[in-house]
Amino acid sequence: MSMDEPAAALDRRAALGRLGALAWREPDARGEMPAAPHIHEGHTWKHADGMLYRIVRDGWRDPFNKTERLTMLAFGQILSPAEIRAVVDDLKTLWSAAQRRLLLTNEGAVRERVSRPAPVPDSSTKWSLLMLPERFSFITGLLAMLLVLGSPGAAAEVTLTHVHGLAWSADGARLFIPSHHGLAVYENGAWSKAPGPQHDYMGFSATRERFYSSGHPAPNSGLVNPFGLIRSDDGGKTWKKLGLEGESDFHLLATGYASNAVYVFNHGRNSRMKTAGLHYTLNDGFTWKQAAGRGIEGEPMSLAVHPEDAKVVAVGTRDALFLSVDAGENFRHVASGQALAVSFDLDGTHLWHAGHDGTPTLTRVDWKSGRASAVSLPPLAGDAVAYIAQNPARRGEYAIATFKRSAFLSRDGGKRWEAIAREGKGLDRREGAAAKRR
């Protein structure tokens, strides 16, 4: 179809078909991750109308894909604003009755609306509206872990479809993996489901005393979608609202382990953030400050905050790793190449970053001196590290999670790695577990 043909000639259902794919959990024939489907089994229904409007209009590219090709095509030059709104309405017909009821329940509280789409920053702006892929879902149908688990404590087989973060408990006994349906826990060699609501946690990050997250409420929970910023003081059993509910879903969110500073990338304006970009709060969302982000080049893909100094923050993009020591006002170049994941050591001296330059990489760098050393990785054919976490009780122990839904532990600082999940399947590592299953 030519761009000159009448926009009305574009069938909206055809557009929907190009915006999602059923086989979205594995790379396609080109080796790229496709978009998640928009039916009830996906997670499109969890996003505000304004975000869906922008994705249809501007398109979206999965951050792990190596080309500039859009994962979701842009229809802004083909469809009129009214037709884009009609596409969003058509998307809703693909969802379940319960999902549509949840949407109606939250509609009155959602201030980001199709009828008032947020303005697009000038093209010279560094902060793309597409910076928050569904990771993770955002990511998007890519990274996070949807967990099919048995009852807590049982010898459950775990299927990992998505990962939305990676964090240890303060005592170092439990490794938490958030996803579309609550928190999964790896403890004493076995997987279980954490107590608490089965929300879709996005941008999940831990401090010494708390969990912070964004995301979407579970169906029929009666909570406003999206969360904005929420906090848990009891390991995810209960959560407190910290503002921006019904407005923002932060897919890139990072915290200072000891400072409780919270940094986020916001995809568009809201009632507390007047423009898209990097923002932070030092008082649990009571006040937010925008950071200028001068010096960052490329689309932000990862974010980390120094464990103690709230002014030190690292941003990874498709092009390089950057560091700021003035609360995000100015950044300097630290390393070249994709920075798909970034994390500070808990002593604050080293910065870990993961990339993919034809093969997966993991590097540990002294961010003050610039001295860097490569860290060995387990075999990751066609895969890369998406999250990194250090055990606060045993500082030589690290966990990594990958884009293809594998997870590994190292107890010697990254010299050797043991798989605890492989390509979506959780592994039971308890002594005698294999014999008990026979």
Secondary structure, DSSP 8 states (H G I E B T S, - for coil): --TTS-GGGS-HHHHHHHH--SS-SS--TTS-------STTSSGGGS-HHHHHHHHHH-B--TT-SSS--SB---TTTS-HHHHHHHHHHHHTTS-HHHHHHHHHHHTT--S-TTS------TT-S--TTSS-EETTEBTTTT---EE--STTS----EE------EE-TTSSEEEEEETTEEEEEETTEEEE-SS---EEEEEEE-SS-EEEEEE--TTS---SS-BSEEESSTTSS-EE-S-TTT-B-SEEEE-TTT--EEEEESS--SS-SSSEEEEESSTTSS-EE---BT--S-EEEEEE-SS-TT-EEEEESSEEEEESSTTSB-EEEEES---EEEE-TTSSEEEEEEESSSEEEEEEETTT--EEE------TT--EEEEEE-SSSTT-EEEEETTS-EEEESSTTSS-EEEEETTEE---STTHHHHH-
